[in-house]
Every structure is written in structure tokens, then in C-alpha cells.
Amino acid sequence: SLTYVEPAVMWLVAVWAIARGSDAVSGELNRGTLEMMLAQPVSRLAVLRSQIAVMVGGLIVLAAATWFGTAAGVALMGSARGIYTFGGHMKWAPAIVAGYAASIACHMFINGKLF
């Protein structure tokens, strides 16, 4: 299976995405700091970059927690019996990092003129 269908992980990612999205859109407004932020000599691109950095950092933490949690669970439960190794689990890390980088690069290429 190429999909990850653990319900707890899907729920956690969905809740995080909704919370992060709503905070990115209305967080400063709800905290009453939007006017102060916009009054600073900071470009909108810098504000957008900071939101993107927080989002990417959160995704990295969620992905790492999922990955290591899965590895630890399989190893501790002993369901692999020598077939599964942690190194085999981690061999896909460069491909996943390259995928994240490619998706960010495509987004910036397609939507760069909007910034």
C-alpha cells in the first residue's frame, strides 16, 4: 500500500491543517496585532515567507513524528521478525525531502508573480 491510513495520524494532520490555515488567515486579526504588524517596514512577501516557514516546519515535525512513531511501533511490536529494519525505513528519506523541495519550488514557480 502506498497510502498511510492510520486514523490517528490522519486526524492529527487534518486538525493541524485547519488550525494552521485559520491562524495564518485570521490569527493576527484576532490577537489585535494586525495593524501593528502592517505598520512595520516589512514587506508582504516577508510576512508570507514567515507563514510558509512555520507551515513547512510544522509539516516536517509531523512527518518526522509519524515516521519515527511507525518505525518504533513496528520494531517494538516485533511484527517484522527480521524483515523490517530501521535503516530500510529511513532509505526513503532523501526521496521524501526531494518531494517536499520540488513541491515548494513548483508552488513558487507557478505563484511567484503573486508575491
C-alpha positions in Angstrom: 0.0 0.0 0.0 1.3 3.4 -0.9 -1.0 5.3 1.4 -0.8 5.9 5.1 -4.2 5.4 6.5 -3.6 5.4 10.3 -6.7 7.2 11.6 -4.9 9.0 14.5 -2.3 10.4 12.1 -5.0 11.5 9.6 -7.0 13.2 12.3 -3.9 14.9 13.7 -2.8 16.2 10.3 -6.4 17.4 9.5 -6.7 19.2 12.8 -3.3 20.8 12.4 -4.0 21.9 8.8 -7.3 23.5 9.8 -5.8 25.3 12.8 -2.7 26.5 10.9 -4.8 27.7 8.0 -7.2 29.6 10.2 -4.3 31.1 12.2 -2.5 32.2 9.0 -5.6 34.0 7.8 -7.1 35.5 10.9 -4.6 34.9 13.7 -3.1 38.5 13.7 -6.6 40.0 13.4 -8.0 38.0 16.3 -4.9 38.8 18.5 -5.3 42.5 17.7 -1.8 42.7 16.3 -2.6 43.0 12.5 -2.4 46.8 12.4 0.9 46.8 14.4 2.4 44.2 12.0 1.3 46.1 8.9 2.7 49.3 10.2 6.2 47.9 10.4 8.6 48.3 7.4 8.1 44.6 6.5 7.0 43.6 3.0 4.0 41.4 2.5 6.4 38.8 0.9 8.4 38.7 4.2 5.2 38.1 6.1 4.2 35.3 3.7 7.6 33.8 3.9 7.3 33.6 7.7 3.9 31.9 7.4 5.4 29.4 4.9 8.4 28.7 7.2 6.1 28.0 10.1 3.9 25.7 7.9 6.9 23.8 6.5 8.5 23.5 9.9 5.2 22.0 11.3 4.9 19.6 8.4 8.5 18.4 9.0 7.7 17.8 12.7 4.5 16.0 11.8 6.2 13.8 9.2 9.2 13.0 11.4 6.9 12.1 14.3 4.8 9.9 12.1 7.9 8.3 10.5 9.7 7.6 13.8 6.5 6.5 15.5 5.8 4.0 12.8 9.4 2.7 13.0 9.3 2.4 16.7 5.9 0.7 16.7 6.8 -1.9 14.2 10.2 -2.5 15.8 8.7 -2.8 19.3 5.8 -5.0 18.3 8.1 -7.4 16.6 5.8 -7.9 13.7 8.6 -7.9 11.1 10.8 -10.6 12.6 14.0 -9.5 10.9 12.4 -8.4 7.6 11.9 -4.8 8.8 14.9 -2.7 9.8 15.0 0.9 10.8 17.6 1.6 8.0 15.2 0.2 5.5 12.5 2.5 6.8 14.8 5.5 6.5 16.1 4.7 3.0 13.2 6.8 1.5 14.1 10.0 3.4 16.0 11.6 0.5 13.1 11.0 -1.9 10.6 12.5 0.5 12.8 15.5 1.2 13.2 15.9 -2.6 9.4 15.7 -3.0 8.9 18.5 -0.4 11.5 20.7 -2.1 10.0 20.0 -5.6 6.5 20.9 -4.4 7.7 24.2 -2.8 9.7 25.0 -5.9 6.7 24.3 -8.2 4.5 26.5 -6.0 7.0 29.4 -6.1 7.4 29.0 -9.9 3.6 29.0 -10.5 2.6 31.5 -7.9 5.7 33.6 -7.7 4.2 36.5 -9.6 1.6 36.9 -6.9 4.1 37.8 -4.2 
